[in-house]
Amino acid sequence: MSALDLAPVGNCAIASLIDRQGRHVWSCFPRLDGDPAFHALLGGDAPDAGFMDVVLRGQTEARQSYLANTAIVETVLSDDQGGVVRILDFAPRFTLYGRTFRPRTLVRRIEPLAGRPRVTIRVRPSFGYGARQPRPKIGSNHVRWTDGDEALRLTTDAPVAYLTGESEFGLDRPVSLFFGADEPLSDNPDQLSASFLGQTRSYWSDWVRSLNIPFDWQEAVIRAAITLKLCSYEDTGAIVAALTTSIPEAAGTERNWDYRFCWLRDAFFTVNALNRLNATRTMEGFVRFVVDAVERDIEGPVAPLFAIAPGADLTERQAVALAGYRGMGPVRVGNEAATQTQNDGYGSIVMSAAQLFYDARLTPGGDGLYNLLRVVARRAERDATSPDAGLWEYRGRARAHTYTAAMSWAAMHRVGLIGKRIGRAGEGDDWLARSEVLRREVLRRSIVPGEGWVSGALDMPVADASSLVLPEIGLLPATHDAFLKTLEVVERRLMRNGFLLRYDEADDFGAPDNAFLLCTFWYIEALAAVGRVEEARELFENILARRNHVGLLSEDVDPRTGELWGNFPQTYSQVGLILCAMRLSRSWEAGLWRAS
């Protein structure tokens, strides 16, 4: 059992992580990057606040799963007297009055399935990243917690006195809890929770039916797709890198960052996965968020990451009231990477926005967008081989990174293709010619003399997993001799028990210990691209076996123990799972024929 055995619920406005005992341990309000009302995940080994749970007297067992093809979590608790309690957790999401209803509310429905179990319901929110635990203010059928202008409300048909006193009582009927925004309910809690449950279940089932999924690994892809959507903030279209902050990449390290923001780098890979899934609304919203964010700051340097809504403070600071994940602080709020120079973002912008010029399902890109992308491509051309922090966001050094140069080439190359597509052939040909000059320079300076493999940095030999992505970007084909040699070097230097490190040299915090799951997915795709499909499938199955109890992945894995580390659930990891499954699966025709 892992401390990251967590199941997220959400509705693309808020989300919450629930542990195997049915305890809400991480939930931010009023949106995904907000102050965590429930913070127990980062509260040390035995936090006394920052959670919502159900304590069952004499509990002997806990089982947890999602209702099929939904974001609704079912936790079943059993006691030593034959009593059984079922807890259903979700955030309402369905169509109401012709638009998507996604209130900033968590719903918890607690039902007795056998016997007369005795339970204690505990709700202990906080404010200020665990710094302040307010006293509850009791209403007739609700409880409020306030902190200045902020307020949270719990409305319920359970005995309010038992909740506020955390007193045990016999559960002989279903009770419902609505926690979140300080708004009254419009109906009886029992009827409303049952209605919301049914409509939310129907929404997710219908959404899953619209997905394009592979023949093989369907359940894994569906769960990854739902989770990817839960990481989206629908109001703006942003997708966070993860729902959490400060879960370290490895035990005892300060490699713990706030991932509740939208990285440009993720855009290309995420758009690719959403396109494969046929999740067009989420994809189009995300593309437009990226374009709008860039356009808003087009006169200045393009930041590598953005807040999910304008005006948020990205300044990195520490939440000193929280001990950290398993006591491993510090807990960080904001991310210093927002101030870094990471020039690969130019390519991510153009490659993501290119979807609007090629995908007939989407609102088409026009001259205005093309002109914006030309500005981005000019900056890419200018900064392609300049030293930067790179895609791994080094804090103590800058280099001319091959991945940055390759993505800058991609920005110029795609603008050239777009120009030709929209009738500006002369401009398009010019961009393509200039991009070819850059491509040749990148290959000349990145291929290690006398050895023939592609380094992660120009003019120096660096083994880096990002070199595996170069065929996907289009810089060189997977059959190129330099790429085949790169694959050999990566295998020899970065592979650890079937998982891939990002690099093997020391950085700001020493040599890396744990493997980065996305890099392993990149390696799997590279194996498939060069024809080593059976090896790729074996490694893919190995990663699937490392998923938590509900089928999800974090950012990193300990290659020695298989334990998950890093922020959770990691968008990059879900994207990698989806893309690998799509590449490695049998076709539906072949699968059905063989199955019959």
N, C-alpha and C positions, 0 to 999 in steps of 0.2 A: 504494500500500500504506500502510495506517494503523497506528499503534502500537496502536490499539484493534481490530485484526484478531485478535480473541480468540474462542475457542469454550469455553463453560462445560460442564463435566460435573458431576454431583452426584446425590444421592439423597434430598434433603430433610433431611439431617443435616449433611452437609459438601458443599463444592463446590470446584472448581478451575478456573482459567482457563488455557487452553493457546494459545500463539501459533502462527503459521502454520508454524513449523519443528518443531512438536511439543514445545515447551518449556513445562512447567508454570511459570507465572510468578506466580501468586497463589493461595494456598490456606490457609485458616484452620482451626485445630484448637483444641479438639475440636468446634467448631460454627461456624456462618457468621460470627459476630462475634468469633471467637477470635484468638489470636496467629498471624500468618501464618508457617507453616513455610516456605512459598515466597513470597518477597516481591520478586522481581526486577522486577516491574512498577513498583514504587516505589523501586527501587534506583539510579536514575540511568541514564546512557547505556550503561554497560558493567559491570553488577554482576558481582562474582566469586563471589557466593553467593546462596542463596535461590531455587534452581530445581532442576528435574529434567529432563534432556534426553537425547537420543541424537545423538551426533556421528558422521556418516557420512563416511568418507574419500572425498575427491573428489566431494562432493555437487554436483549440477548443478541439481536441481529439487526442489521440495516442493509437494505438492498436499494439500488438506485439505477435509473435508466431514463431515457427520453421516451415519451410517447412517440410512436413511429412517425417519422417524417415531420416532426414538429420541433419547436424550441420550448416545449413544455416538459419540465422535469418531474418525475415521479419518484418519491422516496418512501419506502415502506419499512416501518419500524415494528419489530415484534418484541414482546416481553415474556417473562418467565411464567406468566399465568395464562398464556394463550391469547392475550390481547394483541391486536394488530391495528396499526395506524397508518393510513396513507396520506402523504403530503403532496399536493400538486402545486408547483410554483411556475409562474409565467408572468410576462408583461403583456397586457392586452394589445393586439394588433389585428385589425380587420377593417373592412370598408364600412363607413357610416356616413350617411348624407352625401354620398358621392365622392368621398375623399377618405384617405387612410387615417384611421383613428389610432393614435399611438400616445396615450397619456403617460405622463411621467409618474407611473404608479406600478408597483409590484403587487401581484395578487398571490396570496397563499391560502389554499383551501385544505383544511385538515379534517379527515374523515375517519371514523372508527369502522374497521372492517370486521373485527371479531372481538368478542368480550366487551368489557367496559374498562378500557385502558385509562390509567391515571397519568395526566400530562401536566407539565408546567410550560407555559409559553413565555419566552423571554425576548424582549425587544429593547435593545440598548444602543441607540444611535449616538453619534457624536458630531461635533463640528470642529473646524480648524485642524483637520488631519490628526484627529485624536486628542487634541489639546483641551477640548471642553466637552464634558458630558452633562448636558442640561437635565434638570429635573422635569419629569413629565407633568403636564397640566391636563387635568381630567375633564372631559365633557360627558354628555349623557351616553353616547355610544362611540366616543372617539378619544384619542389622546394626542396632545400636541407637544412638540419640543421646539423651542425658539432660541435663537441666538442673534441678537440685533435684528436686522431686517430679514433674516433667514428663518424659515419655519418648515417643519415636517409634520405630517399628520398620519395617524393610524386610525382607520375606521373599521369597526368590527362588530360582529354579533356574538362574540365570546364575552364572558363577564369581564367588564373593564377593570373592576376591582382586583380580579385574579391576575390580570395582565400586569397592572402597575405594581401589585404586591408580589408578583412572581410566585403565586400560590398554586399549589397542585389542585386539580379538580378532575372529576370523572368525565370522560368524553363519551357522551351517549348520543350525539348528533353531530353533523358536520358544522364546523365553524369556519368563518372566512375572515381574512385580514387584508385590508387594502392599505399599503404603506407608500408614502411618497409626497407628492405635491399637496400643499395645504388647501385642499378643495373638498367640499362636502360631497357625499355620494347622492346620486339621483334616485336610488332605489334601495330595496332591502338587500343587505350584504349577501345573504345566501342566494337569492334569486339572481343578483347581479353577477356574482362570481361564477355561478353555473352558466349563465348566458355568455359572459365574456370567455369562459373556458371553451364552450362549444364553438363560438365564432372564431376564436383565435386558432383552435385546432383545425377548423375548416380552411382558414387563411393559409396556414403553413402547408397543409396537404395540397391545396390547389397550387401554391407556389412551386412545390417540389414537382408536381405533375408537369409544369411548364419547362423544367430543366432538360437540357441535353446531357445525358450521362452515359458512361461507357458500359459495355456488357459486363465486364469484370469489375469487382470491387465497388459495387453500386452503393452499398450502405456507407462505406467509408467516404465516398465522394459526396453523397447527399449530406452527411453530417458536416463535412468540411465546408460545403456550399452554404448551409444554413448558418454556420458559425462565421463565415466570411461576411454574410449579410448582417449578422448581429454586431459586427465590428464597424458597420457603416452608420454615419450620422446623417439621416435622411434629409434633415432640414437644409443642409448645405451640400450634401453629396460626398462629404469627406469620408475616408475610411482610415481608422486608426491602425497603427502597427500592432497594437495589442490593447487589451482592456485594462492592463495593470501598469504599475510603476514599481521599479526597485526590486524585482525578483532577480537575484544575482545569476550571472551566467554559469557560475560554479561555486562550490562551497568555499566559504571563507575569503571571498574576493570582494573588492569594491566595484567590480564591473556590474553595477546595477543602475539602470537608467529609466527614465520616464518615457514610456512608449505610447502614451495616449494622444498622439499627434499624427499628422498625415505627412508621410515622407514622399517626396517626388520620386525617389529611386524605386519605391514600391509600385509606382503607377504602371509602368510598362508591363511588369509581370502580372499585376492584379487585373489590368484590363484584358490581358491575354486569357487569364483564367475565366473571367466573367464572360468573355466572348465565347469561349468553348462551351460554357455552361448554358448559353442562351439567356443569361440574366441581364437583359438589355437595359432595363430601367436603372438598375444599380450601376451598370457600366456607364451609361450616358450621364447619370448624375455625378459620378466620380470624375469622368473626363471634364465635365463642365466646371467642377470645383477646381481642378488643377489649372485649367485655362484661366478661370476668373482670378485665382490667387496670383498667378503670374502676371496677368494684365494689370492687377491692382498695384503692383510694385515694379512695373516694367522699366521705370527710369533708373532704378537702383540695381544692385546685385541680386540675383535670384537666390532666395534662401533655400536650403535643402529640405526644410520641413516647415509645415504651417500648422497653426492651431485649427481645430475643426470648425471654428467660427471666428469671425474677425474680432479683434480687440482683446483677446486673451493674452495674458502675460506668459511668455515663454522663458523668462529668466530662470536659470537653474538655481535652486535653493534647497535647503534640507528641512524636512518635517521632523523636528527633534523630539516630538512627543511619541513618535512611533519607534519601536525597537528594531523593526525590520523583519523580513521573512526569516522565520526560525532564529530570530535575534541577530541576523546578519545585516546591519545597517551599513551606510546611512540610507534613509528613505529620501529619495529625490523628487522634487516637484519642478516641472519645467526641464528644458534640455539645452545645454550649452551648444550642442551641435547646430542649433538654429543660427548661430553666429559664424559658423565655419564656412570656409570656401570649399565647396564640393561640386566641381564642374561637370560631373556626369549627369547632373540634373537636367541640363539642356537637352540631352538626348532623350531622357524620360519624358519630358514635356512634349517634344515633337512626336515621338513614337506613340504616345498615348493619344494625342489630338489627331493624329493621322487617321484614326478609326472613323472620325466624322466625315472624312473625304471618301472613304471606301465602303462603309457599311450602309447599305440602302435602308436598313431598319431605323437608322438614327436621323435626327435633324441634321441636314448636311452642313458641312463647313463651307464658308464662303470667302470672299476676298478679304474681309476684315480679319478673319482668323488666319488666313494665309499670310497676310502682312505681319501679323504678330509673330507667327512662327519664323518668318524671315529674320526678324530682329533677334529671336532666340538663336537661330542658326549662325548669325554673324558673331554673336558672343561665343558660341561654341567654337567657331573657327579661330577666334582670337585667343581663347584660353585652353585649347585642346591639349597642349603639351606643357602647360604651366603647372608648377607644383601645387598640390592641394591636399586636403585631409583624406581624400579618397572615400571609397564606398564603405570602408570599415571605420571611418570617422576617427582616425588617429588624433589624439589630443596633443601629442608632444612633438610631432614632426610633420613635414610636408614633403611629398615626392611627386614626380610626374608619373602618374599611374596609368597603366595600359588600359584598364577598364574605362577610366575617364576619357582618354583619347579615343577609344573605340566608340563610346557613346556620343562624343562630339562629332566623330565621323558620321554616325547614324543620324544625328540631327541634320547635318548638311545633306546627306544622301536622301533622307525622306522628304526634306523640303524640295529637293530637286524633282523627286517623283511626283509630289503633290502639284508642283508648278506645271509639269507636263500634263497632269490629269485635268487641271482646270483651264487649260488652254494657254498657258504661258510657257510655251515650249522653249523659247530662247533662254529665259531665266532658268528654267529647269535644267537644260543642258549645261549651263554655266555652273550651277550648283553641283551637278553630278561630276563635272570635270574637276572642280576644286576639291570635292570630297575624295576623289581618286588620288589626288596628290597627297592628301592627308593619310589615306589608307596605306599607301606605300611607305610613308614615313613611319607610321606606327609599326608596321611589320618589320621594317629595317631596324628600328631602335628597340623593339621588344623581343625579337628572336635572338636568343643567346648565341654569340659567335662560337663556332666550333662544336656546339651541342645541339642547336637547332630547335629548342623548345621555346615557347612563348612565356616570358617573364611577366610578373605582375606589375613591374615598374619599368620605365624606359631606361635603357643604358645601364642596367644592373640586373643580376640574376636573383629573382625573388619568386619562390614557389607560392602561388596564390590561387585559391579555388575559383576566383572570378574569371580566370582565363578560360574556364570551361564554358562560359556563356558566349564566347566570341562567335561561334557558328550561329547561335540563335540570333545574335544581333545582325549577323551577315558580313562580318569583317573578313572571314575566311571560311571555307567549307570544312565540314567535319572530316572529309577525306584528305585534307591537306597534311603533308608530312609533318609540318611543324605542330599541328594540333595533335596528331597521333603521338608524337614525342612528348608533348605537354601532358597528355593523359598518362603516360608512363611515369613522368616525374611526379605528378600529383598523387598517383597511386603509391609510389615509393615513399614519398615524404609526408603526405598529409593523411593517409588512411590509417584509422585506428579501429580495429575490430568491426569493420563494416560501416564506420561513420567517418566523415571527412571534417578535418579542421579547416578553418579559413586560411591559415598560414601557419608556419612553424617557427617563425622568429619572434624574439621578445618585442613587446610593444610597451606602452606607457605603464602597464601593470605587470610586466613580466611575460613569460611564455604562456600561451593559452593551454588550458587543460581539457576543456570540453569541446565537443564537436558541434558545429553549427548545422542544424538540420537542413536548412535550405541548400547549403553546399552539397550535402549528400544527395539531395534531389537533383541538383545540377549534374552531379557525377552520374547518377542513374540515367538522366536524359542523354548525357554524352555517350555512355555505353550503348544505349539504344541507337543513337545516331551513327555509330561506327559498326553496327551490326552485332554487338555482343548482348543480344536481347535476353537470353536466359540468365546471364549474370545480373543484368539490370533488374529482372523480375525477382530474383532471389534477394537482392539488396532492398528492393521496394517492400517485399514481404517482411523483411527484417525491421524496417522502419515502422510498418503497420503494427508489428508486435510490440512496439514501444509506446503506442498510444495509451492514454489513460483509460479508465474504466468506461467512459462514454465515447471513446474514439477520437480524442483530441490531442494536439501536440502543443508544446511550448516552443521556445526558440532553440534551446540547446539540449544536448544529451551527454551524460557521462559515458564515454565509450567503454569503460571498465564495468560499470554496474547496470547501464541502461536507464538510470534515473533521469527524469526530465528536470531541466533547469531553465531559467530565463523567463521573461515575461510571457503571459498566458491570457487567452489562447493567441498564439503568434500568427498573424495574418500571413506572413511569408510562408510559414510551414504549411498552412492549409492550402495556399496557392500551389506550392510545390507538390503536395499530394495530388491535387486535382490534375495538374498538368502531366505528371508522371503517369497517373492512371489512364488518362486519355491517350497518351503515347503508347503505353504498353498493353492495353487491353486488346483482346480479340475483337474483331468487328462483330456487330450483332448477327450478321448472316453466318459467320463462321461459328460463333458461339451457339446459336440456336441449332445449327446443323449438327454440331458435335454433341450438344445436350440431348438431341433426339436420337 
